[in-house]
Amino acid sequence: MTGRVTDLDDGPGRHSVGARLSPPHGDGDSAPWADKLWAAARAGDEYAALDVVTDALAAGLEPESMLLDVIGAVQHKVGIEWAANRMSVADEHAATAINDRVIAVLPARRPAHSRGRITVACVDQEWHALPARLVSETLRLRGWQVDYLGAQVPTAHLISHIHRTGPDAVCLSSSLPTRLPLAHSTITAVQAAGTPVMAGGLAFGADGRYARLLGTDAWAPDARAAADRLAAGPLTRPVPAHQTIDDLPHLGDQEYTLVAKSSTRLVRDTFQRLEQRFPAMRDYSDEQRERTAEDIAHIVDFLTAALYVDADDVFTGFLLWTAEVLTARHVPARSLLPCLDLLEERLHDFPRACRLLAAGRTALASCP
């Protein structure tokens, strides 16, 4: 492997399958303000960023456009710049914190007549909260009462909140496909409580295919679409929840369950066999060894998620995005191949896993 970390959990998320925001839809009036906010965020200048927002609002820019076409556009660029190795993780965190801070400058007016109550939450273990925050603020601007619960909300606590507050719908956000199994259990639990679910975030696929697969009542590609859908009328009340095996019959082969339960051992064994096959790893620093183990763990996590939804794209999309990140850091994409080979040796009795690993090798063959 590479000895280089891909910063999945510390960075802004995976571009093809992760936490990036949808590109802005605004007009030319917002673009100059986005450029100014980007300059302030890139410099780590919170005061300048706050001035950009207040000046833009004073100049007549609509708050929703400020939120989505300026702040959202800047966060989208943060993800691009980090992936291209033009921003460090620390710089990305600083810029994201500034974007989160300036949202508070937007006007907060209590509507005369609320359209209803919506709960917005991230799936448990999902750290990328800014997309959900943008949805929450957009709904507030449009007259909804919103309970924004933030990142990684445990399902049991979400259900308790629903019973206490009685929302009209839950908007559930997830950016990483590795959270799809947890998302499925959350969707089922919320629906069993009698509340419909709208899903959003790239974990559910760019076209929402995994939201449909997991039985959500609606899917939205971005904050505007989510607000428009809720404004169009109540979401369809859920039918009685199904068991996972009924929703996803391919899980009957037990591959997902067995690979998920053995993931820790699979990562450890793959690392050890990689070290035996490539003696140069013995000269790695402690940090390089730790990063290599993390990279293997990410590969196994995405393989497991792909098994859950039986989708090659979940795995190949992750590998191609990782290849781009590594290439930007002057690490050849082919360095991922030995890990795939070793995993296939360990999983030779699992036909779907072997199919996914073969698809991964094919995808990586197209990389420079």
C-alpha positions in Angstrom: 0.0 0.0 0.0 0.9 3.6 0.1 1.6 4.7 3.6 -0.4 7.8 2.8 -3.7 8.5 4.6 -6.7 9.4 2.5 -8.2 11.3 5.5 -11.7 9.9 5.0 -12.9 10.7 8.5 -10.9 13.9 9.0 -11.4 15.4 5.6 -14.5 16.9 3.9 -15.6 13.6 2.5 -15.2 11.7 -0.7 -15.9 13.6 -3.9 -17.6 10.9 -5.8 -19.4 9.2 -2.9 -18.9 11.5 0.0 -19.8 14.7 1.7 -19.5 17.3 -0.9 -22.4 19.7 -1.5 -24.3 20.0 -4.7 -23.0 22.7 -7.0 -24.8 26.0 -6.6 -27.8 27.0 -8.7 -27.6 30.8 -8.2 -27.3 33.6 -10.7 -24.4 35.9 -11.4 -25.3 38.1 -8.5 -24.0 35.5 -6.0 -20.8 34.6 -7.7 -18.7 37.7 -6.7 -19.8 37.2 -3.1 -18.8 33.6 -3.2 -15.4 34.6 -4.5 -15.0 37.0 -1.6 -16.1 34.5 1.0 -13.8 31.9 -0.5 -10.9 34.3 -0.1 -11.8 34.9 3.5 -12.3 31.3 4.3 -9.0 30.3 2.6 -7.2 32.9 4.6 -8.9 31.7 7.8 -10.2 35.2 8.4 -13.6 34.8 10.2 -14.1 38.6 10.6 -13.7 39.1 6.8 -16.1 36.3 6.2 -18.7 37.8 8.5 -18.3 41.1 6.7 -18.9 39.4 3.3 -22.2 38.0 4.5 -23.5 41.1 6.1 -22.4 43.2 3.1 -24.1 40.9 0.7 -27.3 40.9 2.6 -27.2 44.7 2.8 -26.7 44.8 -0.9 -29.9 42.9 -1.4 -28.8 39.3 -1.9 -31.6 37.0 -0.8 -30.8 35.0 2.4 -31.5 31.7 0.6 -29.1 32.5 -2.2 -26.5 33.6 0.4 -26.9 30.3 2.2 -26.8 28.0 -0.8 -25.1 29.9 -3.7 -22.4 31.6 -1.6 -21.8 29.6 1.6 -22.7 26.3 -0.1 -20.6 27.1 -3.2 -17.6 27.9 -1.0 -17.9 24.6 0.9 -18.2 22.8 -2.4 -14.9 24.4 -3.4 -13.3 23.4 -0.1 -13.9 19.8 -0.9 -12.4 20.2 -4.4 -9.3 21.9 -3.1 -8.7 19.3 -0.3 -9.0 16.4 -2.8 -6.6 18.1 -5.1 -4.1 18.5 -2.3 -4.2 22.2 -2.3 -5.6 22.4 1.2 -4.5 20.5 4.3 -7.0 18.8 6.6 -6.4 21.6 9.1 -7.1 24.3 6.5 -10.3 22.4 5.5 -11.4 22.2 9.1 -10.8 26.0 9.5 -12.7 26.9 6.3 -15.6 24.6 7.2 -15.8 26.1 10.7 -15.9 29.6 9.2 -18.8 28.6 6.9 -20.6 27.1 9.8 -20.1 30.3 11.8 -21.3 32.7 9.1 -24.6 30.9 8.8 -25.5 32.4 12.1 -25.5 35.9 10.5 -28.5 35.1 8.4 -31.7 36.6 9.6 -33.9 34.3 11.8 -37.5 35.4 11.8 -40.3 33.5 13.5 -42.9 32.8 10.8 -46.4 34.1 11.5 -47.8 30.8 10.5 -45.5 27.7 10.5 -45.9 25.3 7.7 -45.2 22.5 10.0 -42.4 20.8 12.0 -39.5 19.0 10.4 -36.7 17.1 12.1 -33.3 17.2 10.4 -30.6 14.8 11.5 -27.5 13.0 10.3 -27.4 9.2 10.4 -25.5 7.7 13.4 -21.7 7.8 12.8 -22.1 10.5 10.1 -19.9 13.4 11.0 -20.5 15.6 7.9 -23.1 17.9 9.3 -22.9 21.0 7.1 -25.2 19.7 4.3 -27.9 18.9 6.9 -27.4 22.3 8.4 -28.0 24.0 5.0 -31.2 22.0 4.6 -32.3 23.1 8.1 -31.7 26.7 7.5 -33.3 26.6 4.1 -36.5 25.2 5.6 -36.4 27.8 8.4 -36.2 30.5 5.8 -39.2 29.1 4.1 -41.4 29.1 7.2 -40.9 25.6 8.7 -40.3 24.9 12.4 -37.1 22.9 12.3 -35.4 20.7 14.9 -31.8 20.4 13.7 -30.2 17.5 15.6 -26.7 17.7 14.0 -24.2 15.0 13.3 -24.2 11.3 14.2 -27.6 11.0 15.9 -28.2 7.6 17.5 -31.3 6.0 16.2 -32.8 5.4 19.6 -32.4 9.0 20.5 -33.9 10.1 17.2 -37.0 8.0 17.9 -37.3 9.4 21.4 -37.2 12.9 19.9 -39.9 12.0 17.3 -42.2 10.6 20.0 -41.8 13.8 22.0 -42.1 16.4 19.2 -44.3 14.7 16.6 -42.7 16.1 13.4 -44.4 16.0 10.0 -41.3 14.4 8.5 -37.7 13.5 9.2 -35.0 14.7 6.8 -32.1 12.2 7.1 -28.7 13.1 5.9 -25.7 10.9 5.1 -22.6 11.6 3.0 -20.7 8.3 3.1 -22.1 5.0 1.7 -20.5 3.2 4.6 -23.3 4.5 6.7 -26.0 2.9 4.5 -26.7 -0.1 6.8 -27.2 2.2 9.7 -29.3 4.5 7.5 -31.5 1.6 6.6 -32.2 0.6 10.2 -32.9 4.3 11.0 -35.3 4.7 8.1 -37.2 1.6 9.2 -37.4 2.7 12.8 -38.6 6.2 12.0 -41.3 4.8 9.7 -42.4 2.3 12.3 -42.9 5.3 14.6 -45.4 6.6 12.0 -43.2 9.4 10.5 -42.2 9.6 6.9 -38.5 10.0 5.9 -36.9 12.1 3.2 -33.3 11.2 2.5 -30.5 13.3 1.2 -26.7 13.3 0.7 -24.4 11.5 -1.6 -24.5 8.3 0.5 -27.9 7.7 -1.2 -26.5 8.0 -4.7 -26.3 11.0 -7.0 -29.8 10.0 -8.3 -31.2 8.7 -5.0 -31.1 5.1 -6.0 -30.1 3.9 -2.6 -32.8 6.0 -0.9 -35.3 4.2 -3.0 -33.7 0.8 -2.3 -33.9 1.4 1.4 -37.5 2.4 1.3 -37.5 6.1 2.0 -40.7 8.1 1.3 -38.8 10.8 -0.6 -35.4 11.8 -1.7 -33.9 15.2 -2.5 -30.6 16.0 -4.3 -30.1 19.3 -2.5 -31.6 21.7 0.0 -33.8 23.6 -2.5 -35.3 20.4 -3.8 -36.0 19.2 -0.3 -37.8 22.4 0.6 -39.7 22.3 -2.7 -40.8 18.8 -2.1 -42.0 19.5 1.4 -43.9 22.6 0.2 -45.7 20.5 -2.4 -47.6 18.6 0.2 -47.3 15.9 2.9 -45.0 13.0 2.3 -46.8 9.7 1.8 -47.2 7.9 5.1 -45.1 4.8 5.3 -46.4 1.4 4.9 -45.6 -1.1 7.7 -41.9 -1.6 7.9 -40.4 -4.7 6.4 -37.6 -6.8 7.7 -34.2 -6.1 6.1 -34.1 -9.5 4.4 -37.5 -8.7 2.6 -36.2 -5.3 1.4 -32.8 -6.6 0.3 -33.2 -10.3 -0.7 -29.5 -10.6 -1.7 -28.6 -10.4 1.9 -29.8 -13.9 2.2 -26.4 -15.2 1.1 -25.0 -13.9 4.4 -21.9 -12.4 2.7 -22.6 -8.9 4.1 -23.0 -10.3 7.6 -20.0 -12.5 7.6 -17.7 -9.9 6.0 -18.9 -7.2 8.4 -18.4 -9.4 11.5 -14.9 -10.3 10.4 -13.8 -6.9 9.2 -11.3 -6.2 12.0 -9.6 -9.6 11.4 -9.7 -9.0 7.7 -7.9 -5.7 8.0 -5.3 -7.1 10.3 -4.6 -10.2 8.2 -4.4 -8.1 5.0 -2.0 -5.7 6.6 0.2 -8.6 7.8 0.2 -10.4 4.5 0.9 -7.1 2.7 4.0 -6.6 4.9 5.2 -10.1 4.1 4.7 -9.6 0.4 6.3 -6.2 0.3 9.3 -6.1 2.7 9.8 -2.4 2.0 6.9 -1.8 4.4 9.1 -2.9 7.2 10.9 0.4 6.8 7.7 2.4 7.1 7.5 4.9 10.0 4.9 4.2 12.7 2.7 6.9 11.1 3.0 5.3 7.6 2.1 1.9 9.0 -0.9 3.4 10.8 -2.1 5.2 7.7 -1.7 2.0 5.6 -3.9 0.1 8.1 -6.4 2.9 7.9 -6.5 2.8 4.1 -7.1 -1.0 4.2 -9.9 -0.4 6.7 -11.6 2.1 4.4 -11.4 -0.4 1.5 -13.0 -3.1 3.7 -15.7 -0.6 4.9 -16.7 0.3 1.4 -16.6 -3.3 0.3 -19.0 -4.1 3.1 -21.3 -1.3 2.2 -21.3 -2.4 -1.4 -22.3 -5.9 -0.3 -25.2 -4.5 1.7 -26.8 -2.7 -1.3 -25.3 -5.1 -3.9 -23.9 -2.2 -5.9 -20.5 -2.2 -7.7 -20.7 1.6 -8.0 -20.4 2.1 -4.2 -17.0 0.2 -4.2 -15.6 1.4 -7.6 -16.6 5.0 -7.0 -14.7 5.0 -3.7 -11.6 3.4 -5.4 -11.6 5.9 -8.2 -12.0 8.8 -5.9 -9.2 7.5 -3.7 -7.0 7.1 -6.8 -7.6 10.7 -7.6 -6.7 11.8 -4.1 -3.5 9.6 -4.1 -2.5 10.8 -7.6 -2.8 14.4 -6.4 -0.4 13.4 -3.6 2.1 11.8 -6.1 1.1 8.2 -5.1 0.3 5.9 -8.1 -3.2 4.5 -8.1 -1.8 1.0 -8.8 -0.6 1.0 -5.2 -4.2 0.0 -4.3 -4.1 -3.2 -6.4 -2.1 -5.5 -4.0 -4.7 -4.9 -1.3 -7.5 -5.9 -3.6 -5.6 -9.1 -4.5 -5.0 -10.0 -0.9 -8.6 -9.4 0.0 -9.8 -11.7 -2.8 -7.5 -14.4 -1.6 -9.1 -14.2 1.8 -12.7 -13.9 0.4 -12.4 -16.5 -2.4 -15.6 -18.3 -1.1 -17.7 -15.1 -1.4 -18.8 -14.7 -5.0 -20.4 -11.2 -4.6 -17.3 -9.9 -2.8 -15.0 -11.3 -5.5 -17.2 -9.7 -8.1 -16.8 -6.3 -6.4 -13.1 -6.7 -6.0 -12.8 -7.6 -9.7 -14.8 -4.6 -10.6 -12.5 -2.5 -8.5 -9.4 -3.7 -10.3 -11.1 -3.0 -13.7 -12.0 0.5 -12.6 -8.4 1.2 -11.4 -7.0 -0.1 -14.7 -8.5 3.0 -16.3 -6.5 5.4 -14.1 -3.3 6.9 -15.3 
